[in-house]
Amino acid sequence: MNTYDNLQEAAAGIQSKIGQRKPKIGLILGSGLGAYADTLEDAAIVEYSDIPHFPVSTVSGHAGRLVVGSKNGIECAALQGRVHFYEGHDARTLVFPARTLITLGVEILIITNAAGGIHHDPGTLMVISDHINLFPDHPLRGVNDERIGVRFPDMTTAYDPELQKIAHAVGKRIDFPLAEGVYAGLPGPSYETPAEIRMLRTMGASAAGMSTVPEVIAANHMGAKVLGISCITNKAAGLSGQPLSHEEVTETATAVHSTFIKLLDEIIKDMAKL
């Protein structure tokens, strides 16, 4: 069975559990950020393991369930956790959940992650303006299915400029100005070396992480608009003098939890006006 058919089956499986609900905004919630899904109202919860063809995350801080509910009167679908390249998946598998949301009818995808800061300090929320793809696999490699998207998608505005403006305006409104920068996506699971961070800084990266880039490519391939937000959870390797740990990542993400919730609430409210 091909990807297109698998997507139809996955979407149908979800629809059978959520009824006639038609989410328009999708959220992919990274390490330590998944609790936002718990704020959705009148929510229906679907375990990843109950969705046909859906990959299941094995990483701490990724609950592994889809929550469909409303926020400010808008139907949303939130993925609590994602799968990563370092878990052994190929790039096509990584993006299947994002593709499924778009197949369900999602038109705007808010993609979040925890990232190491190269130019920004821990606790910063950074609007992603662009990315550098350093993954050794590509989600569009292989035969292209025109029913899903074009063979050669344009990535000039992979992160929608209008959505970036909305995010920055909201940050100012809630008195929590957002940073902006380029996200470097790497395969992991080891953190980068200090030399690699120096290389990334020279390349123009503001933050580094192990996700997001494949999902953004797939979303653009399918014609969805993307807003990317990184939670800077630690200084990148060699910049703090301290060893890096996943515990630090989740602790910092938890510390900005209330601000993150307020930010997303207001962003979604403003997106309703589009």
N, C-alpha and C positions, 0 to 999 in steps of 0.2 A: 504494500500500500504506500502511496506517495505522501509527501508532506501536506499537500492540499487536502487530501481525504482525511488524513489524521487530524488536521485542524478542524475540519467540519465535525468529526466525531467528538473531539474534545469540547468544542463549543456546544454541541448538542447535549453532551453529558452534563455540562454546567447548567445549561438552560433548563434541563429536566429537574434540577434541584433548586433553581431560583425563580422558576415560573416565567412570567412574561417580562420581567425586569430587563431593561436595556441600558446598561452602563455606558456613559459617554466619556467619562474620565477614568483612566486607569492609573494605578500607582504601583510601582515596584519599590518595596521598602527594604533597605539594606540593613547591615549588621547594627543591632541595637535600636533600630528605628521602626520596627514592625508594630509597636504598640499603637501607632496612629490608626491602624485599621480597627482597633477596638472602639474608636470614637464614632465610627459610622453608625447611623441610626437605622432601626428596623432591619438589622443585618441578617443575611443568610450566609452560613459558613460551609465551605466545601473543602475537605481535605485533599491535598494534592494527590494522595494515593487513590482517591476515588474518581479522578479525572482521567479519561482514556489518554494514553500515550504521554502523560505528564511526568517529567522528571522530578524526583524528590530530593530536597536538600539534606545534607548530612552535617551541616555546620552549626555550631552553637550560636544562638542569637537569631536563627532563621526558623520560624515556627512551622513553615511548610503547609500553609493553608490559604485559600482564597476567601476573602470577605467581600460580599456585595451588599452595599447599603447606600443610604443617602447622606449628603452633606450639603447644607444650605439649599435643600430642594433639588440637588443634582444627584443623579444616580452615579455611583462610583464603584469600581472594582479594584480591590487592593490585594496585591500579592505579598503575603507576610513571609519574606525570605525568597531567595533565588538559589539557583545552582550555579556552580563556578567551573571554569575550565580545569582548575587543579583537582577537582573531585573525580576527574577521569572522563568527562563528557567532551564530545566534539562541539564545535561552534554552532552547528545546526541545532543540537539539542539544547544548548544554552538559551537560545532565543525562542524556543517553542512556547514557553509561557507568555512572553510578550506578544508573539504572533497570535496566540489564542485570544488574548484580550481584544486585540484589534479585530479578529474574526467575529467576536461577540458584538462588535459595534463601537468599541472605544475609538474616539477620534483624537484625543489628547492623552499623551502618556507622560506622567511625571515620574522620572527615574531618579532614585536617591541612592547614595552609597556612603560608606565610611571611607575616608581617604587620609593618607599621610600628607601633611602640609610641607610644601617646599618654599612657598612664599607667604603662607598664612599660618597663624597660630592655632593650637587646639581650642575647640569651642566655636570656631568660625563656621558659618554656613556660607558656602561658595556657589554662586550660580555658574554653571559650566557654559562657557562661551564656545568651546571647541574641544576636540580631543586629538590625542596621538595614539594610534593603534599599534601596539607592540605585541599583540597576540600572534602565535604561530599558526593559527587557523582562522578562517574567515567564514561567517555564517552564510555567505552567498556562493561559496565555492561549489562547483559542480553544475549539473544541469539546472537551468532556470525555468521556473514555471510562471508563465506570463499571467496566470490567474491570481498569483500572489503579488507580483511586482515586476518591474522592468529589469532587463539584464544588467544595465549599467546605471544605477541610481545616482543622482547628483547629491553630493554631501556638502555643498557650499554653505547651506544654512541647516546643518543637521540638527542644531539646537535652535528652535524657532525664535527669531529676534523679538517678536511681539510678546511672546510668553516670558522672555527674559526681562523685558520692560515691566511687565506686570509684577514679576517677582521682586524686582528692585523697588518699585513703587510701594509694594506691600511692606517690604523691610523698613522703609523710611516711615511708613504710617504707624507701624507697631514699635517704632524706636529701636529697631535692631537692624541696622544697615548691613546689607549682604556684600560679601566680597565677590569677585568675579575672576575667572581664570580658566586655563586649559588643563584638562584632565588627561593624564597618561594612564592607559590601560595596559597592565602587564599580567602574565599568566599565573604567577605565584606557584606554590603557596609560601615559599620563602619570601621574607621581606627583602627589599632592594638593598644592595650594598651602598656604602657611602659614595663609591666611585660611580655607581649607576645613578644615584641621585644627582651628582654633579653633572653627569651626562644629560639627564632629563632637564635640569635647570638650563643648561646651554641650549637645549632644543626648544625651550619656551614653556615647559610644563610648570604649572602652579601647584599641582597635587598629583599624587600617584595612588592607584588602587588596582584591584583585581577583578573588576566587573564592568558593567555599564556599556562599554564600547560596542560589544556585539549586539546588545539589545537596541541601542540607538541606530545602528546600521539596519537592523531588521525592521524597525519601526519606520524609518525613512523609506525603505524598500516598499513598504505597504501603504505609504502615503499618510501616515499619522504624524501629528505635530508632537515635538518632544521638548520638555523642560527638564534639565538635569540639575540636581542640587547635591553637592558633596558636603557632608559633615566632616570637618577636619578634626580628627580624633587624636592625632599625635604628630609630633615633628617627624619628618622623614629621616631615614637612617643617616647618622653622622651629624645631625644638626642640633641634637640635644645632649649628646654624651651618654644617653641612657639606652639600654636594650629595648627592643620593641616587643610588644605582646598583644595577643588578641583580647586579653582581659582589659588592657588599657583602652582599646578601641571601643569595646562595649560600654565601659564605664563612662567615657566621655560622651558617647552618643546618648546615654541615659541622662547625663547631666544637662543636656540641652533639650531634653524631651519636651518640656512645657513650651519653650519657644518654638520648637519645630512644629508642634501641633497648632499653635496659634498662627504661624506662618502659612502652613498648608491650608488651614481653614479659610484664611483671608484670600489666598491665591485662588482657591477653588471658587470662592464667592465672586471674585473679579472675572474669572474665566466664564462664568455664567452669562456675562454681558457680551461675550464675543459673538 
